[in-house]
Amino acid sequence: MRKEGSNFFYSASDLSGFIHCHHLTTLNKMAVLGKIQKPKRESKLIETLQMRGQEFEQDQLKLLKKQKKTIAIIEQNSKSAFEDTKKAMKKGFDVIYQARMEMGEWQGWADFLLKVETPSKLGKWSYEVYDTKLASTTKAGTILQISLYSEIVATIQGVTAENMHVWTPKGKETFRVNE
């Protein structure tokens, strides 16, 4: 969650947090407003898990590169990341890595968008969302996250993707967007 001017912007993590604990959203808003201090989570375990998660994501990117896919990498520090994502979608890259997602007050970063052969307003292709997770089972928060990103992708390409996916160490899990 962040605030620009009088507007609040939320991520898929904020949505997941709200579903698990409504009060968490209130606490996060108070922290963004400077009324309370957000607790610091310094833990070697959390750091290690984050590092392993990033390595797993990079491994997936390497696999896609080995498949000779055309890949657009969106720079996270760029103010034009959302526009860059839309341009990459219009150009028809096979893979868009770190795709910036924005729709109203919702925003985030999809790990990957992969091109599929379903026509859309982009052309003879469209995109499906892929996320990477180290967990052995996909949690509800992950489904919410990729559902939100799939909705944002649908507004860009003018068609709802049939599927959304999660890569885990056990393999790929596929979920139907409309379900």
N, C-alpha and C positions, 0 to 999 in steps of 0.2 A: 504494500500500500504506500502510496505517496500522494503529496498534495502540490498542486500548481495553482497559484492564485487561490480562488475559492473552490476549485474542483479537486475531488479525490479521484484517484485512479487505482484500480484493483487488479490483482493478478489471479491466476487460477489457484495459487496457494491460498490467497485470501478467501476465495470461494470455498475451498476445502476446509479451511479453518473455521469459517462461519458455520458450515454444516455440522462440524464436530463440536463447536462451542461458540454460541452466539456472543458470549462475553468476551471472547478473544478478539473479535472485531472491534468491540468498544475499546479494549485495552490498546490495540494497534492504532486506532484513531487518536486516542489520547497521547500516545507516544509520538505520532506524526505531528500533532499539534504542540508538542513540547511540554505537555502537562505532566507526563511521567517519563521515566527513563526506561527504555527497552532493556530487558535483562540480557546480559552477555552470556553466550553459550560457548565457553571455551572448553573443548574436550578433545583429547587426542583421538578418541573413537570417532567423533563426528568429523574431524579433519581427515582421518584415514578413509572413512566412508565416502566423503566428498571427493577425495583424490581418486579413489578406486572408481567412483561413478564417472568422473571426467575421463579416466583412462579407458573405461568401457565404451564411452561415447566416441572417443578418438579411434578405438579399435573398429567400431562400426563404420566410421568415416573412411578408414584405411581400406576396409573390405569393399566399400562402394568405389573407391578410387581404383582398386585392382580390377574391378569389373568394367573399367574404362568409361564410367558414367561422366557426363558433363556436370560439373559441380559449381554452384555459386555459393560462396561463403559470405555471409552477411556480417559486417563488422559491428560488434555490440556497442562500441563507443561512438558510432556515427549517429548524428542527429537525423540523418535521412534513411535510417535502417528500414523503416516500414516502406518507404518509397522504393528503396533498393530491393526489398523482398517482392513487391508488386512488379517491378521491372523484370526481375529474374523469372517470375512466373509467366509474364507475357512473352519473354524470349524463349521459354520452353526448356530451360535447363532440366536435366534428368533428376537432379538432386539440388535442393536448397537447404544449406546447413545453417542453423541458428536463424531461422526465419522469424522476423519481428512480426508480432501479431498485435493489432490495435483495432478496437471497435468501441466507440463511445468511451465509457469509463473503464473498459476491460483492456488489458494488455498483457504481454508476456513474450516468451521466446520458445518457439517450437524447435525441438532438436533437429528434426528433419521434415522436409516435404519431399515426397517422391512422386514423380510424374507417372500417371496412368493413362491408358488409351481410352478415356471417356471424354467425349467432346464437351466443351464449355465455351463461354464467351472468350476464352483465351485462344482457342483454336481447336485442333483435333485431340487435345489433351486436357487434363485437369490434374489436381494434386490430392494426395492423401497424407495425413499427419502420421508421423512415426516419432515415438518417444523412446528413450533408453532409461531403463531402471535396473538396479542391481537386485531388487527384491525377487524372491522366487515365486511370489504370487502378486498379481496386479491388484492394487488397492483401489478403493472407491475414489480416493482423491486423484489418482492417476486417470481414471476414467473421466472424471469431471474435467480435468485439465485438457485431455485430448479432445473431449467433446466441445469445450469452449473454443479451442483452436480450430477444430473442424468447422464450427459455425462461422468463425471469422474467415476461414479460407473459402467457405461457400459464398459469403458476401462478395469476395473479390472475384471469384471465377464464375459466379452466376449459376452454380450447380452444387448440390450437396454431394459430397463423396459417399461412395457406398460403404467404405471401410475406414477404420482408423486402427493403428497398430502400436504395440509396445514390444521392443526388443529387450529380452531379459537374458541372463546367462544360459537359461534353458532353451532359448530360441525365441521365435516371433509369436506373439499372441495377436489375433485379429478380432476386432469387435465391429459389429454393424453400427453405423452412425445413427440410423433411424430407430434403433432399439435402445 
